[in-house]
Amino acid sequence: MVRRRGDRRWELLLRSTGVAALAGIPIVLLVPEATPLVWLVLFGIPANGPLSPVMPTAFEPLIMEAAKYNAPLVVGAVATSVYMYMEYLNFHLYRWVILRDRLAKYRNKGWVQRAVTAFGRWPFATIVVFAVTPLPFWVARILAILKRYSVPRFMAATAIGRLPRFVLYAWLGDVLHVPTWALLSVIAGGGVAVVAKRAVRGKPVFTSMDQETETGERHTSGRSD
């Protein structure tokens, strides 16, 4: 837990998962019925952390599976908590990368400045909309960082948007009782699709934080790669 292991993303994954795993041990021992929720937290961390680019369809099926054993509102609240935990870490990680001098040329481009200006008109509402809808949330994160938006307000807007979304997925899991094998197929299928797409294009499965951020900034202009 104190030695450097890879870049900041993987250190983030190691430490955040380790802390959650240690906290989960007494919970499982004292409250055995909370075991599915602990598994949701442990798998939710990589699904919303450094592995999220190759696990784009992982978190929602995990929520639906956990809802088979716990009340949808409880599952939604736990899912929101783990997401906010990772989003706080992701926000600071992305900010460290985006505000580095080597990315100044991207920050100063005209279309980036126009996107930031547009975001600045309704920042809180924009974040809520990105959080509650299927829109790529990293766009809102990057714009908030470039705008130097208040972190507490960013987190509040994210929570307001994510909670009803996750409760909805939990409710669907409770009502539909989708077979576990089908949910696992969705998780695996999303990962296989991403890896295959990158392989066809000759791209590495995992890119550096600088490369991912530069790509993200290009996408805020409405372009595609």
C-alpha positions, 0 to 999 in steps of 0.5 A, a space after each residue: 500500500 505504500 510502494 509505487 506500483 505503475 502509474 497513478 491510475 493503477 495505484 488508485 485502483 490498488 489502494 481504493 480496492 484495498 481500502 474497500 476490501 478491508 472495510 468489507 471484512 467486518 461488514 460481511 462478518 457482522 451482517 452476512 446479508 450485506 455480502 452482495 452489497 460488499 461484492 457490488 462495492 468491490 467490483 464497482 471500483 474497477 468498473 468505475 476506475 482504471 478498468 472502465 475503458 474496457 468494462 463499459 457495460 459492467 456497473 449496471 449489470 452488477 447493480 441489477 444482480 445485487 438487487 436480487 438480494 437487497 432492496 432497490 433503494 439500498 442497492 441504488 444508494 450503495 451503488 451511488 456511494 461507490 461511484 462517488 468514491 471513485 468519481 472523487 478520485 477520478 476527478 483529481 486524477 484527471 485534473 492532475 493530467 489535464 492541467 499539466 503544461 504539456 496539454 496547454 495546447 489543447 486547453 487553449 484551442 478555440 473549440 475547447 474554450 467555446 465548450 468550456 464557455 457553454 458549460 459555464 452557463 449552466 454548469 450544475 444542470 449540465 453535470 446533472 444531465 450527463 450523470 442521469 443520462 447515457 451521455 459520456 460523463 467524462 465530457 462533463 468531468 473534463 469541462 468541469 476541470 477546465 472551468 475550475 468548477 467547485 469540487 463540492 458542487 461537482 460532486 453534488 450535481 453528480 450524486 443528484 444525477 446518478 442516484 435516480 439512475 442507479 435506483 432505476 437499474 436496481 428496480 429493474 433488476 428486482 422486477 425482471 430478475 435477469 439471469 446471472 449468466 445473461 448479466 455476465 454476458 453483457 459485462 463480458 460482451 462489452 469488454 470483448 467489443 472494446 478490446 476487439 475494436 482497439 485491436 482492429 484499429 491497431 491500438 493498445 488495450 490500455 493507453 496512457 492517461 495523457 493519451 486518454 485525456 487528449 482523446 477526451 478533449 478532442 471529443 468534447 468538440 463533437 468529433 470522433 476518433 
